[in-house]
Amino acid sequence: MGLPTLSAMLDQLLTHGFTNGKSEGTTILKLVGPLTLSTMFGFQNEFRSKTPQVMIVDLSESPYMDSAGLGLLMNYYVSAESHGRKLLLAGVNERIESLLEMTKVQTILKSFPSVEAAESSL
């Protein structure tokens, strides 16, 4: 079985959870499901209100992201940077990596193969 079809992905819900990272001041946001315009409203205010020194967004179980999801991450990144905080991505799949490359933000949003790798980079 290959990648799920786009319509199957768009029907999925997005769930999320925040956990503490290994280092003090690090929070990990685990997303399960697609990060899209229709799924992000349930958590975007909670996400924006979290202001740890380092936010690692674990996308290892997020199959898809649209431009609205990318916009949410970029807005968080800009706010974090202006306040001396960091946003790191972890577990980005090929489909999301393509979006980051196509929009030329892969050099801005630092991406790591795993949460562990992201934490080790700090």
PyMOL commands that set and color helices and strands:
alter all, ss='L'
color gray80, all
select helices_A, chain A and resi 6-10+40-42+44-49+67-82+94-102+115-120
alter helices_A, ss='H'
color red, helices_A
select strands_A, chain A and resi 15-20+26-32+54-61+86-90+110-112
alter strands_A, ss='S'
color yellow, strands_A
deselect
rebuild
show_as cartoon
